[in-house]
Amino acid sequence: MAFLLTILFIIVFILLLFIVILFFFFIFDLFLELPYVGTKRKRIETIMSFAALKKGETAVDLGSGDGRLLISAAQKGAFAVGYEINPLLVAISSFHAKIKGLSDHISVNKSSFWKADLKIADVVFVYAMRKTMPKLEKLVWEKCSKGTRVVVNTNPFPGKKPQKSKDGIYLYKV
Ligand SMILES: C[S@@+](CC[C@H](N)C(=O)[O-])C[C@H]1O[C@@H](n2cnc3c(N)ncnc32)[C@H](O)[C@@H]1O
């Protein structure tokens, strides 16, 4: 009987923990100007082909979510830097990097991308809502070095002409 009660207690504890984590995740995102939506696999292929990363280059993802773009960039031989404000997503992306054996090639900053160091970036990834794009355009053009490639997912920069686009993915050069 005591054994069964212990098992039951452990199951209830795990379920409660899971609910608390999910609650924290969704509540946190509700207050963000830019909530979490992960990029689909097919789009990641287009993003990576537009980014044309070379070994040793640095890619920065502004709002790196669960780290899927960071992992793809690191698999291309780049050093991938993420800025992510949701601590749960930072933990998930660090875990992803670890299980893929890419921890040495990925760094995730638990801080706002508005403070990102973009001077180091050869490539920048942007995936944001339409209303945030004017501010992000300004940030990227002010902080990136000339020649930086910027790959934008879904909502284009309002004031710049992309070099090319395909299926809602846009490539710009600063
Ligand atoms: C649309 S998702 C993109 C996720 C990822 N880049 C991808 O393509 O799968 C935007 C992410 O930005 C994060 N975010 C929102 N505001 C942020 C901020 N000021 N600084 C850093 N990250 C932020 C959200 O938590 C979310 O994970």
The ligand as an SDF file (V2000), in Angstrom:
LIG
                    3D

 27 29  0  0  0  0  0  0  0  0999 V2000
    8.6550   34.0620  -33.5760 C   0  0  0  0  0  0  0  0  0  0  0  0
    9.6690   33.3190  -32.3260 S   0  0  0  0  0  0  0  0  0  0  0  0
   11.0560   32.8200  -33.3020 C   0  0  0  0  0  0  0  0  0  0  0  0
   11.8170   31.6400  -32.7460 C   0  0  0  0  0  0  0  0  0  0  0  0
   12.9980   31.1580  -33.5950 C   0  0  0  0  0  0  0  0  0  0  0  0
   13.8250   32.2350  -34.0640 N   0  0  0  0  0  0  0  0  0  0  0  0
   12.5520   30.3430  -34.7610 C   0  0  0  0  0  0  0  0  0  0  0  0
   12.6560   30.8460  -35.8970 O   0  0  0  0  0  0  0  0  0  0  0  0
   12.0920   29.2030  -34.5690 O   0  0  0  0  0  0  0  0  0  0  0  0
   10.2480   34.7720  -31.4770 C   0  0  0  0  0  0  0  0  0  0  0  0
   11.0430   34.4930  -30.2190 C   0  0  0  0  0  0  0  0  0  0  0  0
   11.5380   35.7450  -29.7270 O   0  0  0  0  0  0  0  0  0  0  0  0
   11.5040   35.7080  -28.2990 C   0  0  0  0  0  0  0  0  0  0  0  0
   11.5010   37.1200  -27.8570 N   0  0  0  0  0  0  0  0  0  0  0  0
   10.4670   37.9980  -27.8270 C   0  0  0  0  0  0  0  0  0  0  0  0
   10.8670   39.2190  -27.4470 N   0  0  0  0  0  0  0  0  0  0  0  0
   12.2190   39.1130  -27.2200 C   0  0  0  0  0  0  0  0  0  0  0  0
   13.2250   40.0410  -26.8120 C   0  0  0  0  0  0  0  0  0  0  0  0
   12.9470   41.3390  -26.5780 N   0  0  0  0  0  0  0  0  0  0  0  0
   14.5000   39.5960  -26.6970 N   0  0  0  0  0  0  0  0  0  0  0  0
   14.8080   38.2830  -26.9420 C   0  0  0  0  0  0  0  0  0  0  0  0
   13.8940   37.3650  -27.3310 N   0  0  0  0  0  0  0  0  0  0  0  0
   12.6190   37.7670  -27.4710 C   0  0  0  0  0  0  0  0  0  0  0  0
   10.2440   34.9140  -27.9560 C   0  0  0  0  0  0  0  0  0  0  0  0
   10.3210   34.3560  -26.6690 O   0  0  0  0  0  0  0  0  0  0  0  0
   10.2750   33.8660  -29.0860 C   0  0  0  0  0  0  0  0  0  0  0  0
   10.9570   32.6960  -28.6650 O   0  0  0  0  0  0  0  0  0  0  0  0
  1  2  1  0
  2  3  1  0
  2 10  1  0
  3  4  1  0
  4  5  1  0
  5  6  1  0
  5  7  1  0
  7  8  2  0
  7  9  1  0
 10 11  1  0
 11 12  1  0
 11 26  1  0
 12 13  1  0
 13 14  1  0
 13 24  1  0
 14 15  1  0
 14 23  1  0
 15 16  2  0
 16 17  1  0
 17 18  1  0
 17 23  2  0
 18 19  1  0
 18 20  2  0
 20 21  1  0
 21 22  2  0
 22 23  1  0
 24 25  1  0
 24 26  1  0
 26 27  1  0
M  CHG  2   2   1   9  -1
M  END
$$$$
